[in-house]
Amino acid sequence: MRKEFERVTPESVGLRSADILQFLEDLAHSETEMHGLMIMRHGKVAAEGWWAPFAPHLRHGLQSHSKTYAATAVGLAYTEGYLKLNERVIDIFPDEAPENPSENLKLLTVRDVLCMGCGMDTMPRDSEHWIRDFLATPVNHKPGTTYMYNSVGSTFLCAIVAKKTGIDAHEYLKTRLFDKIGIDESNLRWYRMADGTPMGGGGLFATTEDNLRLMKLYADGGVWEGERILAEDYVKLATSLQNESATEANNNPLATDNHVGYGFQIWMCKPEGVYRADGAMGQFTIVCPKQDLIIAINETAVGAHWAQSTLDICWKYLAKVEDDHGPLEEGEDTEKLARTMRQLALDRPAYQPFSSMIEKINGKRFEIESGKISFELFSFMAGKAANDIKAITFNFDNYGIKCDYETAKGCESIRIATDGERARNIMGKPEDCTQILLCDAHWAKENELVVHARWVETCLTKTLVFTFTEDGFSAKEDSNSAFRFPGEVPPAIGKMV
């Protein structure tokens, strides 16, 4: 049974609405696109808001924030006595281990995997035999003595849980975590490895509040509503320095909060005692024990330095949070903040629905002769290539475009708004990780149609630019993903038939 958090004014828990308004202002002027924000103090939600079209129960791709869920599954198994942190992984997977394991592989333990101390320099790709491939990856350094961010290792944690308990990691989390702390399991989605293992390294989709609930469990020492869910010693280890991460500066020099240290799939932060779950492009849930404060954020931040900007803004806000000596006086800023949080929204799409080109291309079929273009999503973790369009037809009306297109999967149809809104399309199957595609378009020039395809359960927006000629078009796609394929996607050439 889900118990809702009490919603209160910031002043009632010793926070100033004016400071949160400045926090929002600073985020608005950073180089990120905000999606969701929750601030909790003393177990009560003091501020929350989502930038439409994002919404409270809309799941959101977590990327590496998923790692903390995977580590929690291990913590639950540890708490129930299914495994020990010093267990060797080759003892857990004897059938997948190399016939002659190296001395370093023999030393590799569950704890080493938890704290990014596998001693490897590379990670294997997904395959049906990825566990075997992971254990065959050279362990070049003594486990626990070096740091390498290892997302396959994080997924390996889910495999450990399944192996030790006999239960799929998601199902194990459902009964022992999700159901107990009020996470709607039916709304969660995972990308999975080829063998069906949940991608604990970055494949989970959950809501902003799901993440808040997870990290509240850690903030409260592993206890929820009086019930111990995670062992106290596990929580202390998970949320404290277990491995130095200073070498992150080599790859991400601007992401200075990544250089402070690592726990069990949880990052240490620059403010003393603060720790966070962290996913690419700015999926943060930050626990501030001294202030008894939790900040949960979903956003699109492209590049480590943009995400670092969000953290720096959080630290600027945190410095204003004083010890709680009781309620503060409410005033005009209290109501202004409440109103602001209710009205949050992304900028509206550009509006220019008119072009003389419409008459020439309306209802015409174009076949793709070369290059690639697609409305589909490139998955962060699954690495699935786009399902390329083979032929496309644009049917214009007063509200926008009904776009019919053909791929190897068959025929699809989507609506693209040109009226200054975003058309909502439900794609695929209910069990898919992503289903909601929002599309808008405008004419940037008489012959240039710019289409935005936003997969609203993710950070990602594709931009497709169609440049029309008398008998066809060239089309180029781009996205805001921090994980694009290297090199340019070749422009698509469409011929009118």
LUMPA-964172 format. One record per residue (C-alpha): residue number from 1; residue in three letters; x negated, y, z negated. Coordinates in steps of 0.02 Angstrom, whole numbers, plus 50000, padded with zeros to 5 digits. Last residue first. Example, Ala and Ser with C-alpha at 12.3 -4.5 7.8 and 13.67 -1.06 7.14 Angstrom:
! residues 2
ATOM seq type    c1    c2    c3
ATOM   2  SER 49316 49947 49643
ATOM   1  ALA 49385 49775 49610
//
This chain:
! residues 497
ATOM seq type    c1    c2    c3
ATOM 497  VAL 49641 50452 52852
ATOM 496  MET 49553 50596 52765
ATOM 495  LYS 49373 50550 52725
ATOM 494  GLY 49303 50559 52549
ATOM 493  ILE 49119 50580 52509
ATOM 492  ALA 49073 50546 52329
ATOM 491  PRO 48925 50640 52254
ATOM 490  PRO 48786 50530 52183
ATOM 489  VAL 48786 50518 51992
ATOM 488  GLU 48627 50606 51944
ATOM 487  GLY 48483 50526 51852
ATOM 486  PRO 48483 50436 51686
ATOM 485  PHE 48653 50365 51638
ATOM 484  ARG 48745 50480 51520
ATOM 483  PHE 48731 50456 51334
ATOM 482  ALA 48748 50633 51264
ATOM 481  SER 48915 50639 51352
ATOM 480  ASN 48982 50806 51411
ATOM 479  SER 49026 50735 51581
ATOM 478  ASP 48988 50760 51765
ATOM 477  GLU 49073 50712 51926
ATOM 476  LYS 49045 50768 52104
ATOM 475  ALA 49167 50761 52247
ATOM 474  SER 49142 50794 52432
ATOM 473  PHE 49301 50812 52531
ATOM 472  GLY 49389 50763 52691
ATOM 471  ASP 49449 50817 52862
ATOM 470  GLU 49461 51007 52859
ATOM 469  THR 49347 51022 52709
ATOM 468  PHE 49383 51003 52524
ATOM 467  THR 49264 51024 52377
ATOM 466  PHE 49323 50914 52234
ATOM 465  VAL 49241 50946 52064
ATOM 464  LEU 49267 50812 51932
ATOM 463  THR 49231 50857 51751
ATOM 462  LYS 49235 50716 51626
ATOM 461  THR 49272 50748 51444
ATOM 460  LEU 49208 50641 51301
ATOM 459  CYS 49209 50652 51114
ATOM 458  THR 49329 50506 51105
ATOM 457  GLU 49512 50468 51069
ATOM 456  VAL 49556 50617 51180
ATOM 455  TRP 49486 50544 51339
ATOM 454  ARG 49480 50711 51429
ATOM 453  ALA 49486 50716 51620
ATOM 452  HIS 49452 50892 51682
ATOM 451  VAL 49483 50926 51867
ATOM 450  VAL 49405 51070 51966
ATOM 449  LEU 49479 51095 52140
ATOM 448  GLU 49368 51189 52263
ATOM 447  ASN 49437 51240 52434
ATOM 446  GLU 49514 51409 52392
ATOM 445  LYS 49393 51428 52248
ATOM 444  ALA 49399 51382 52063
ATOM 443  TRP 49569 51299 52093
ATOM 442  HIS 49629 51230 51928
ATOM 441  ALA 49649 51059 51850
ATOM 440  ASP 49708 50973 51691
ATOM 439  CYS 49705 50794 51629
ATOM 438  LEU 49728 50713 51459
ATOM 437  LEU 49691 50526 51451
ATOM 436  ILE 49756 50429 51301
ATOM 435  GLN 49717 50243 51300
ATOM 434  THR 49548 50214 51220
ATOM 433  CYS 49494 50064 51118
ATOM 432  ASP 49611 49950 51213
ATOM 431  GLU 49736 49845 51114
ATOM 430  PRO 49883 49948 51174
ATOM 429  LYS 49838 49911 51357
ATOM 428  GLY 49772 50024 51495
ATOM 427  MET 49817 50207 51514
ATOM 426  ILE 49938 50325 51431
ATOM 425  ASN 49929 50491 51523
ATOM 424  ARG 49955 50661 51445
ATOM 423  ALA 49952 50814 51558
ATOM 422  ARG 49850 50959 51489
ATOM 421  GLU 49926 51133 51496
ATOM 420  GLY 49890 51291 51597
ATOM 419  ASP 50015 51245 51734
ATOM 418  THR 49895 51142 51839
ATOM 417  ALA 49926 50977 51749
ATOM 416  ILE 49854 50814 51816
ATOM 415  ARG 49970 50663 51809
ATOM 414  ILE 49898 50491 51835
ATOM 413  SER 49932 50345 51952
ATOM 412  GLU 49835 50182 51966
ATOM 411  CYS 49822 50049 52101
ATOM 410  GLY 49715 49892 52083
ATOM 409  LYS 49569 49839 51973
ATOM 408  ALA 49443 49864 52114
ATOM 407  THR 49503 50042 52122
ATOM 406  GLU 49645 50134 52208
ATOM 405  TYR 49710 50308 52174
ATOM 404  ASP 49873 50402 52157
ATOM 403  CYS 49862 50578 52084
ATOM 402  LYS 50024 50663 52040
ATOM 401  ILE 49969 50842 52036
ATOM 400  GLY 50028 50996 51943
ATOM 399  TYR 50188 51064 51872
ATOM 398  ASN 50265 51141 52027
ATOM 397  ASP 50221 50991 52136
ATOM 396  PHE 50065 50923 52222
ATOM 395  ASN 50033 50744 52277
ATOM 394  PHE 49846 50709 52290
ATOM 393  THR 49800 50539 52365
ATOM 392  ILE 49644 50436 52324
ATOM 391  ALA 49546 50289 52395
ATOM 390  LYS 49404 50179 52331
ATOM 389  ILE 49389 50252 52156
ATOM 388  ASP 49251 50178 52049
ATOM 387  ASN 49284 50079 51892
ATOM 386  ALA 49152 50163 51785
ATOM 385  ALA 49008 50058 51721
ATOM 384  LYS 49029 49975 51553
ATOM 383  GLY 48894 50014 51426
ATOM 382  ALA 48992 49935 51285
ATOM 381  MET 48915 50054 51158
ATOM 380  PHE 48945 50229 51220
ATOM 379  SER 49081 50181 51344
ATOM 378  PHE 49084 50267 51513
ATOM 377  LEU 49263 50320 51532
ATOM 376  GLU 49369 50307 51687
ATOM 375  PHE 49424 50448 51801
ATOM 374  SER 49301 50389 51933
ATOM 373  ILE 49188 50450 52072
ATOM 372  LYS 49047 50366 52165
ATOM 371  GLY 48949 50392 52324
ATOM 370  SER 48997 50341 52499
ATOM 369  GLU 49148 50322 52613
ATOM 368  ILE 49286 50354 52487
ATOM 367  GLU 49454 50348 52575
ATOM 366  PHE 49567 50500 52569
ATOM 365  ARG 49756 50487 52588
ATOM 364  LYS 49856 50644 52622
ATOM 363  GLY 50008 50686 52516
ATOM 362  ASN 49960 50869 52499
ATOM 361  ILE 49792 50900 52584
ATOM 360  LYS 49830 51038 52709
ATOM 359  GLU 49971 51124 52613
ATOM 358  ILE 49865 51125 52454
ATOM 357  MET 49718 51209 52540
ATOM 356  SER 49805 51379 52537
ATOM 355  SER 49772 51379 52351
ATOM 354  PHE 49874 51414 52195
ATOM 353  PRO 49869 51328 52026
ATOM 352  GLN 49746 51445 51942
ATOM 351  TYR 49755 51428 51752
ATOM 350  ALA 49602 51377 51652
ATOM 349  PRO 49637 51254 51514
ATOM 348  ARG 49683 51317 51340
ATOM 347  ASP 49546 51338 51213
ATOM 346  LEU 49549 51202 51081
ATOM 345  ALA 49675 51218 50942
ATOM 344  LEU 49689 51261 50758
ATOM 343  GLN 49857 51334 50708
ATOM 342  ARG 49896 51238 50548
ATOM 341  MET 49720 51266 50479
ATOM 340  THR 49735 51453 50511
ATOM 339  ARG 49902 51464 50419
ATOM 338  ALA 49833 51374 50266
ATOM 337  LEU 49677 51483 50272
ATOM 336  LYS 49778 51644 50283
ATOM 335  GLU 49889 51587 50139
ATOM 334  THR 49740 51563 50024
ATOM 333  ASP 49653 51717 50094
ATOM 332  GLU 49797 51827 50036
ATOM 331  GLY 49773 51775 49856
ATOM 330  GLU 49750 51630 49738
ATOM 329  GLU 49658 51652 49574
ATOM 328  LEU 49530 51519 49539
ATOM 327  PRO 49566 51356 49449
ATOM 326  GLY 49443 51288 49321
ATOM 325  HIS 49258 51300 49285
ATOM 324  ASP 49211 51204 49442
ATOM 323  ASP 49026 51222 49473
ATOM 322  GLU 48999 51336 49622
ATOM 321  VAL 49021 51306 49806
ATOM 320  LYS 48934 51445 49903
ATOM 319  ALA 48778 51341 49940
ATOM 318  LEU 48894 51209 50014
ATOM 317  TYR 48950 51330 50149
ATOM 316  LYS 48773 51362 50210
ATOM 315  TRP 48738 51176 50196
ATOM 314  CYS 48889 51139 50306
ATOM 313  ILE 48830 51267 50434
ATOM 312  ASP 48660 51180 50437
ATOM 311  LEU 48750 51015 50463
ATOM 310  THR 48846 51086 50611
ATOM 309  SER 48686 51156 50687
ATOM 308  GLN 48607 50985 50665
ATOM 307  ALA 48744 50915 50777
ATOM 306  TRP 48697 51043 50909
ATOM 305  HIS 48512 51002 50887
ATOM 304  ALA 48542 50816 50910
ATOM 303  GLY 48615 50839 51082
ATOM 302  VAL 48795 50867 51136
ATOM 301  ALA 48904 50905 50985
ATOM 300  THR 49083 50849 51007
ATOM 299  GLU 49175 50849 50842
ATOM 298  ASN 49242 50746 50699
ATOM 297  ILE 49206 50806 50523
ATOM 296  ALA 49232 50744 50345
ATOM 295  ILE 49171 50849 50198
ATOM 294  ILE 49169 50771 50024
ATOM 293  LEU 49145 50870 49862
ATOM 292  ASP 49109 50825 49681
ATOM 291  GLN 48992 50977 49680
ATOM 290  LYS 48843 50878 49615
ATOM 289  PRO 48896 50723 49713
ATOM 288  CYS 48901 50803 49887
ATOM 287  VAL 48960 50667 50006
ATOM 286  ILE 48960 50707 50192
ATOM 285  THR 49064 50617 50321
ATOM 284  PHE 48997 50664 50492
ATOM 283  GLN 49040 50624 50672
ATOM 282  GLY 48934 50754 50762
ATOM 281  MET 48890 50699 50937
ATOM 280  ALA 48817 50535 50876
ATOM 279  GLY 48882 50462 50714
ATOM 278  ASP 48831 50498 50535
ATOM 277  ALA 48881 50436 50363
ATOM 276  ARG 48811 50561 50241
ATOM 275  TYR 48708 50592 50084
ATOM 274  VAL 48684 50738 49964
ATOM 273  GLY 48575 50714 49809
ATOM 272  GLU 48465 50865 49844
ATOM 271  PRO 48520 50968 49994
ATOM 270  LYS 48417 50907 50142
ATOM 269  CYS 48521 50752 50176
ATOM 268  MET 48496 50563 50152
ATOM 267  TRP 48573 50456 50288
ATOM 266  ILE 48682 50303 50263
ATOM 265  GLN 48661 50136 50352
ATOM 264  PHE 48593 50068 50186
ATOM 263  GLY 48485 50214 50129
ATOM 262  TYR 48384 50325 50245
ATOM 261  GLY 48265 50471 50228
ATOM 260  VAL 48239 50657 50253
ATOM 259  HIS 48191 50663 50437
ATOM 258  ASN 48366 50647 50508
ATOM 257  ASP 48417 50811 50425
ATOM 256  THR 48288 50897 50536
ATOM 255  ALA 48375 50853 50698
ATOM 254  LEU 48266 50975 50797
ATOM 253  PRO 48120 50854 50812
ATOM 252  ASN 48229 50711 50874
ATOM 251  ASN 48112 50582 50951
ATOM 250  ASN 47951 50610 50854
ATOM 249  ALA 48043 50690 50707
ATOM 248  GLU 48131 50524 50679
ATOM 247  THR 47961 50467 50613
ATOM 246  ALA 48006 50550 50448
ATOM 245  SER 48135 50415 50415
ATOM 244  GLU 48071 50348 50248
ATOM 243  ASN 48165 50194 50192
ATOM 242  GLN 48272 50153 50040
ATOM 241  LEU 48318 50328 49982
ATOM 240  SER 48485 50328 49891
ATOM 239  THR 48666 50301 49941
ATOM 238  ALA 48655 50116 49987
ATOM 237  LEU 48550 50072 49835
ATOM 236  LYS 48669 50152 49712
ATOM 235  VAL 48819 50077 49801
ATOM 234  TYR 48741 49903 49794
ATOM 233  ASP 48704 49921 49609
ATOM 232  GLU 48884 49966 49571
ATOM 231  ALA 48954 49817 49665
ATOM 230  LEU 49085 49868 49792
ATOM 229  ILE 49273 49846 49767
ATOM 228  ARG 49291 49880 49582
ATOM 227  GLU 49473 49917 49547
ATOM 226  GLY 49522 50070 49443
ATOM 225  GLU 49607 50161 49587
ATOM 224  TRP 49456 50128 49697
ATOM 223  VAL 49284 50089 49623
ATOM 222  GLY 49123 50076 49726
ATOM 221  GLY 49030 50216 49636
ATOM 220  ASP 49163 50349 49660
ATOM 219  ALA 49065 50438 49797
ATOM 218  TYR 49045 50271 49885
ATOM 217  LEU 49233 50240 49887
ATOM 216  LYS 49258 50422 49936
ATOM 215  MET 49148 50381 50087
ATOM 214  LEU 49271 50255 50155
ATOM 213  ARG 49422 50365 50118
ATOM 212  LEU 49345 50513 50209
ATOM 211  ASN 49305 50403 50359
ATOM 210  ASP 49484 50342 50368
ATOM 209  GLU 49538 50524 50347
ATOM 208  THR 49447 50576 50505
ATOM 207  THR 49527 50432 50599
ATOM 206  ALA 49449 50271 50664
ATOM 205  PHE 49369 50202 50822
ATOM 204  LEU 49224 50081 50793
ATOM 203  GLY 49088 50032 50918
ATOM 202  GLY 48929 50111 50853
ATOM 201  GLY 48806 49987 50779
ATOM 200  GLY 48941 49881 50701
ATOM 199  MET 48990 49822 50872
ATOM 198  PRO 49120 49693 50819
ATOM 197  THR 49059 49517 50864
ATOM 196  GLY 49157 49442 51008
ATOM 195  ASP 49016 49344 51093
ATOM 194  ALA 48995 49478 51228
ATOM 193  MET 48984 49611 51093
ATOM 192  ARG 49140 49702 51037
ATOM 191  TYR 49205 49880 51052
ATOM 190  TRP 49313 49905 50901
ATOM 189  ARG 49486 49978 50872
ATOM 188  LEU 49574 50040 50715
ATOM 187  ASN 49758 50090 50713
ATOM 186  SER 49821 49922 50648
ATOM 185  GLU 49698 49933 50504
ATOM 184  ASP 49783 50084 50430
ATOM 183  ILE 49654 50131 50298
ATOM 182  GLY 49729 50145 50123
ATOM 181  ILE 49585 50098 50008
ATOM 180  LYS 49641 49920 49972
ATOM 179  ASP 49707 49868 50142
ATOM 178  PHE 49551 49933 50231
ATOM 177  LEU 49423 49862 50110
ATOM 176  ARG 49440 49680 50057
ATOM 175  THR 49584 49622 50166
ATOM 174  LYS 49540 49716 50324
ATOM 173  LEU 49351 49716 50301
ATOM 172  TYR 49345 49526 50317
ATOM 171  GLU 49460 49532 50466
ATOM 170  HIS 49344 49658 50549
ATOM 169  ALA 49188 49557 50506
ATOM 168  ASP 49259 49396 50576
ATOM 167  ILE 49272 49269 50435
ATOM 166  GLY 49162 49117 50401
ATOM 165  THR 49092 49208 50250
ATOM 164  LYS 48903 49193 50277
ATOM 163  LYS 48904 49186 50467
ATOM 162  ALA 49037 49319 50488
ATOM 161  VAL 48948 49437 50368
ATOM 160  ILE 48780 49407 50453
ATOM 159  ALA 48858 49441 50624
ATOM 158  CYS 48926 49606 50561
ATOM 157  LEU 48752 49651 50497
ATOM 156  PHE 48683 49607 50670
ATOM 155  THR 48786 49752 50734
ATOM 154  SER 48674 49866 50630
ATOM 153  GLY 48520 49776 50697
ATOM 152  VAL 48584 49810 50872
ATOM 151  SER 48590 49994 50824
ATOM 150  ASN 48407 49997 50771
ATOM 149  TYR 48338 50166 50718
ATOM 148  MET 48158 50120 50684
ATOM 147  TYR 48072 50141 50516
ATOM 146  THR 47915 50058 50451
ATOM 145  THR 47860 49960 50297
ATOM 144  GLY 48020 49864 50262
ATOM 143  PRO 47979 49722 50380
ATOM 142  LYS 47793 49704 50417
ATOM 141  HIS 47768 49780 50588
ATOM 140  ASN 47773 49707 50763
ATOM 139  VAL 47931 49605 50739
ATOM 138  PRO 47942 49549 50921
ATOM 137  THR 48122 49526 50979
ATOM 136  ALA 48165 49340 50975
ATOM 135  LEU 48282 49364 50827
ATOM 134  PHE 48377 49495 50926
ATOM 133  ASP 48380 49385 51080
ATOM 132  ARG 48454 49240 50982
ATOM 131  ILE 48585 49357 50911
ATOM 130  TRP 48615 49430 51086
ATOM 129  HIS 48656 49260 51162
ATOM 128  GLU 48821 49307 51243
ATOM 127  SER 48736 49466 51302
ATOM 126  ASP 48712 49644 51242
ATOM 125  ARG 48540 49717 51266
ATOM 124  PRO 48392 49683 51151
ATOM 123  MET 48314 49815 51037
ATOM 122  THR 48136 49882 51037
ATOM 121  ASP 47997 49930 50915
ATOM 120  MET 48040 49802 50781
ATOM 119  GLY 47990 49808 50598
ATOM 118  CYS 48168 49777 50541
ATOM 117  GLY 48162 49923 50419
ATOM 116  MET 48320 50013 50473
ATOM 115  CYS 48383 50011 50292
ATOM 114  LEU 48515 49875 50309
ATOM 113  VAL 48404 49765 50418
ATOM 112  ASP 48268 49764 50286
ATOM 111  ARG 48396 49723 50150
ATOM 110  VAL 48457 49572 50248
ATOM 109  THR 48280 49506 50252
ATOM 108  LEU 48137 49494 50378
ATOM 107  LEU 47988 49402 50303
ATOM 106  LYS 47992 49253 50422
ATOM 105  LEU 48004 49376 50565
ATOM 104  ASN 47839 49452 50507
ATOM 103  GLU 47752 49283 50505
ATOM 102  SER 47812 49249 50681
ATOM 101  PRO 47948 49119 50708
ATOM 100  ASN 47899 48957 50796
ATOM  99  GLU 48060 48879 50859
ATOM  98  PRO 48137 49051 50874
ATOM  97  ALA 48290 49083 50765
ATOM  96  GLU 48464 49054 50838
ATOM  95  ASP 48495 48885 50755
ATOM  94  PRO 48422 48941 50588
ATOM  93  PHE 48534 49095 50578
ATOM  92  ILE 48553 49132 50391
ATOM  91  ASP 48382 49059 50350
ATOM  90  ILE 48304 49158 50492
ATOM  89  VAL 48384 49313 50416
ATOM  88  ARG 48289 49293 50254
ATOM  87  GLU 48393 49324 50099
ATOM  86  ASN 48329 49468 49991
ATOM  85  LEU 48495 49561 49994
ATOM  84  LYS 48588 49408 49931
ATOM  83  LEU 48741 49334 50014
ATOM  82  TYR 48916 49267 49982
ATOM  81  GLY 48920 49326 49802
ATOM  80  GLU 49079 49429 49812
ATOM  79  THR 48984 49592 49788
ATOM  78  TYR 48856 49543 49919
ATOM  77  ALA 48996 49503 50042
ATOM  76  LEU 49075 49671 50002
ATOM  75  GLY 48908 49759 50026
ATOM  74  VAL 48883 49672 50193
ATOM  73  ALA 49053 49734 50249
ATOM  72  THR 49005 49906 50185
ATOM  71  ALA 48849 49900 50294
ATOM  70  ALA 48960 49873 50447
ATOM  69  TYR 49073 50017 50395
ATOM  68  THR 48920 50128 50372
ATOM  67  LYS 48860 50079 50545
ATOM  66  SER 49022 50138 50624
ATOM  65  HIS 48964 50317 50591
ATOM  64  SER 48847 50269 50733
ATOM  63  GLN 48977 50305 50869
ATOM  62  LEU 49135 50357 50780
ATOM  61  GLY 49258 50364 50925
ATOM  60  HIS 49415 50449 50862
ATOM  59  ARG 49582 50381 50805
ATOM  58  LEU 49729 50499 50818
ATOM  57  HIS 49818 50495 50650
ATOM  56  PRO 49772 50674 50601
ATOM  55  ALA 49778 50756 50774
ATOM  54  PHE 49667 50811 50918
ATOM  53  PRO 49759 50907 51056
ATOM  52  ALA 49748 51018 50956
ATOM  51  TRP 49603 51063 50840
ATOM  50  TRP 49635 50965 50681
ATOM  49  GLY 49650 51033 50505
ATOM  48  GLU 49618 50995 50324
ATOM  47  ALA 49586 51093 50165
ATOM  46  ALA 49590 51055 49978
ATOM  45  VAL 49619 50868 49988
ATOM  44  LYS 49610 50803 49809
ATOM  43  GLY 49487 50676 49739
ATOM  42  HIS 49395 50805 49634
ATOM  41  ARG 49360 50902 49793
ATOM  40  MET 49404 50852 49970
ATOM  39  ILE 49373 50949 50131
ATOM  38  MET 49441 50881 50295
ATOM  37  LEU 49395 50935 50471
ATOM  36  GLY 49445 50876 50645
ATOM  35  HIS 49404 50907 50828
ATOM  34  MET 49274 51045 50834
ATOM  33  GLU 49183 51080 50996
ATOM  32  THR 49001 51120 50960
ATOM  31  GLU 48884 51260 51010
ATOM  30  SER 48917 51360 50852
ATOM  29  HIS 49032 51511 50848
ATOM  28  ALA 49187 51414 50797
ATOM  27  LEU 49088 51321 50664
ATOM  26  ASP 49035 51486 50585
ATOM  25  GLU 49214 51549 50586
ATOM  24  LEU 49276 51388 50507
ATOM  23  PHE 49148 51404 50367
ATOM  22  GLN 49196 51588 50348
ATOM  21  LEU 49376 51533 50323
ATOM  20  ILE 49314 51402 50200
ATOM  19  ASP 49223 51537 50100
ATOM  18  ALA 49378 51648 50098
ATOM  17  SER 49483 51502 50037
ATOM  16  ARG 49372 51495 49883
ATOM  15  LEU 49348 51328 49797
ATOM  14  GLY 49378 51293 49613
ATOM  13  VAL 49498 51148 49628
ATOM  12  SER 49659 51250 49622
ATOM  11  GLU 49576 51383 49728
ATOM  10  PRO 49562 51266 49877
ATOM   9  THR 49750 51239 49878
ATOM   8  VAL 49811 51063 49849
ATOM   7  ARG 49855 50904 49944
ATOM   6  GLU 49862 50749 49835
ATOM   5  PHE 49796 50598 49926
ATOM   4  GLU 49922 50475 49993
ATOM   3  LYS 49929 50301 49919
ATOM   2  ARG 49929 50167 50053
ATOM   1  MET 50000 50000 50000
//
